Amino acid sequence: MSRIVAFLQARMKSTRLPGKVLMPLQGRSVIGTIIERLKKSRELSEIIILTSVEPEDDALCEVVKECGVPFFRGDENDVLDRFYKAALYFNTLHVARLTGDCPLIDPGIVDRVINFYKHTKVDLVSNQITESYPDGLDVCVFSFKALEAAWKNATLTSDREHVVPWIIRNAGKGQTKDMGVMDYPSSENLFDHRWTLDEPADLLFFRELAEVLPVPLVDARWQEILKILEKYPEIKAINGHIQRNEGYQKSVERDNQECL
């Protein structure tokens, strides 16, 4: 199989926490932390940041250049279009979709999902279909064929903003009947863990966690983090009240409003 390229989507404009991708964590920006963690992956051939053409993201591009990785700029809201055009530009046949709000993304989990994708030879593998991993360890690997089908056919706002829902819903049906999708669930249900950055409470969670971790945040493996949170349940509780996938749910609500 040809190379697997990480498309890491990120932007400065965020309704709930503006500029979150450049906020500092232990002396690094959030995006810098994610990049350094992903560089430990053995299966990723390249890491490319996908951001928007909006002026607010100029600063993000400068930081990304300092981190030594390339970037691609596209439509701010039509993220599916951004992914498709980046795949064409970089001649990418297999994409690992990652997001800039996951400072604890684990290279080991990324590699396991990629290996599963390679061996099953389906068009998409995600570790978040059943949502058994902590929110913030999201990895989705898919083929250019699946991406192109979504780009050509998806019309809902939620499908354009979140890239893969159309593929997951439509694989095995009609013109995509030859496309397969598989889940990669965790061996235990860790649904109640929130390790993503969307709210001020999330930022506090990461900073408090960094204070008690025995290793730098950029090096901590997810199993170590679980053990620490068992020891310090008050840190886990800092952002435990926030609804999971709130951004996607808001997109679905806009879909419903558009259909009225």
KENU-6332 format. One record per residue (C-alpha): residue in one letter; z negated, x negated, y negated. Coordinates in steps of 0.1 Angstrom, whole numbers, plus 5000, padded with zeros to 4 digits. Each point is the difference from the previous one (the first is absolute). Example, Ala and Ser with C-alpha at 12.3 -4.5 7.8 and 13.67 -1.06 7.14 Angstrom:
BEGIN
A492248775045 S500749864966 
***
This chain:
BEGIN
M500050005000 S500849884965 R497349924975 I497350244989 V499650014963 A496950134982 F500850234971 L496850024981 Q500250284974 A498049964969 R500050114963 M497749984970 K500150374991 S497350195019 T498650334988 R496549945015 L499749634996 P502649854976 G500849635006 K498149995033 V502449755017 L499149734975 M496350064999 P497949705011 L498349965033 Q498249675006 G502249824975 R503350145013 S501950314990 V500250285025 I503749945006 G499349635004 T497350075026 I502450225019 I502849744999 E497749735012 R498750215029 L503650105010 K501049635000 K497849965030 S502250235021 R502049835028 E502650285002 L501150064964 S503049794990 E499650074963 I497950194975 I501850184972 I498350204972 L501750324991 T499150124966 S501650214972 V502349924971 E497450134976 P498849754973 E496450045012 D501049825032 D501249684982 A496549865002 L499850075038 C503349825005 E498749694982 V496949995023 V502250055031 K502249714990 E496949784997 C499050115035 G503449865012 V501550325013 P503250194989 F500050344985 F502450294997 R500050264972 G501250365004 D499250364992 E496450064991 N499650345017 D502750015026 V498449735022 L502350095029 D503049904978 R498249684990 F499549915037 Y503650085010 K501549804972 A497749715007 A501050015036 L503649984990 Y499449724975 F498149795025 N502150105030 T496950125019 L500350185033 H496350045008 V497450084973 A496249985001 R498850244973 L496749904984 T498450114967 G498449824971 D496750205002 C498849845033 P498249684992 L498649985036 I503350045018 D499649805032 P502749765012 G498950045036 I500550384999 V503449944982 D501149775028 R498950245028 V501950294984 I503149794996 N499749885037 F499750365011 Y503150094980 K502049715015 H499150095036 T500450384998 K503349974981 V499450334981 D501050054964 L496550034985 V496549905010 S497050094978 N496349955005 Q499250294977 I501650305016 T496750105017 E498049834972 S497549835023 Y500049664982 P498049964967 D501950124970 G501449684986 L501349835032 D503350204999 V503049845016 C503350175007 V503049825015 F503550165001 S503749935003 F502650004973 K501750285019 A496950234996 L499649894963 E503750094993 A499750345017 A497050084979 W501649874968 K503150225006 N498250325010 A496550014985 T499750244970 L496350084997 T498049814974 S497449905026 D502749855022 R501649804972 E496649874988 H498649915034 V503049875018 V499250085037 P498950365003 W503650135003 I500649755029 I496950105018 R500750374997 N503749995009 A500349735027 G501450145032 K501650304982 G503650084991 Q501949714986 T497049775006 K499550105037 D500549645010 M497249884978 G496549945015 V496649994983 M496849875015 D496349994990 Y497849695003 P496550144999 S496749814999 S498049985032 E497150174981 N500150264972 L499249834967 F501450284978 D496850014979 H500549644986 R501749984966 W501449654992 T502750094975 L500049974962 D500850314980 E496850094981 P497349814980 A497650065029 D502449815023 L500049704977 L496250005001 F500250025038 F502149695003 R497949804976 E496850095017 L501549925034 A501149664988 E496549924990 V498750035036 L502949885020 P499349665017 V503649894993 P502350044970 L501550344997 V503549855004 D499049875035 A497950285014 R501350165031 W499650375004 Q497549975029 E497849794978 I500250274973 L499050275024 K496949815011 I499049944964 L500450364991 E497850105030 K497349774985 Y500550134965 P500850385003 E499250044963 I503149804992 K502250225022 A498550314983 I501249884965 N503450165004 G499550205031 H500250334981 I503749954989 Q502650215018 R502449805022 N503750004991 E499350184967 G503349864985 Y502150145028 Q498250344999 K500950024962 S503649935008 V500050285026 E498550234974 R502949924976 D502450085028 N498550345003 Q500150064963 E503749894999 C500850255027 L498550304981 
***
